[in-house]
Amino acid sequence: MDFIIPLPVPPSLPIIGSDLRFPIRRVFCIGRNYAEHAREMGASVDKSAPMFFCKPADAVVSDGADVPYPQATADLHHEVEMVVALGSGGSDLTPERAGALVWGHGVGLDLTRRDLQAQAKAKGHPWDVAKAFDHSAPVSALRPASERMPDADTMLRLNVNGQLRQQTRLGEMVHSVPEIIAALSRLFALKPGDLIFTGTPAGVAALQRGDRFEAELEGIARLQGKIV
């Protein structure tokens, strides 16, 4: 097939212990999945109605590349999250079936233009400009689930310039990974290559140009980078 312009290179992530790469189809995110973070943002958690938003696949920053400070904001915030990669898809799944879709795990940052998000919230507008901008999703290399699986006691943490900013146990999530996947599958036809950001704990704060960050999903994945 011929195209009128060059075909873009598909976004992808490295795989720990392999020369192969994981192609990215879509990026889904869940909001307010840790109660303490919801409280620090002045929001409440509705267990019966998980809240989702999306980022474009080409917003992913891979291989430890520098992260440009985005335009149109003076308040860029970090949100460290476990990232789940799907190796198969489905629709209208139960939580019992949904877990089988998981191919691997990583750790990432849901970068947020917090000032633009606050403006959108005040006007009842969508969050797209606050969440779905260029370079807004740095993600680590993925570890296959067949090698190692996180559990409720796995620690998720973020250090900025050597100082601890965020830390939690995965067991503190309001919605578990199978519950997140099942809920998404009732809204979208999930496919292989989908990534899911699973929510951030309390402690979100601003990043500045020159800041170095290190995110860790304990025993699974690590992400290091710099805001430039």
Summary of the structure (lengths in Angstrom):
residues: 228
radius of gyration: 16.7
end to end distance: 38.7
largest distance: 51.6
contacts: 739
relative contact order: 0.26
helix: 18%
strand: 35%
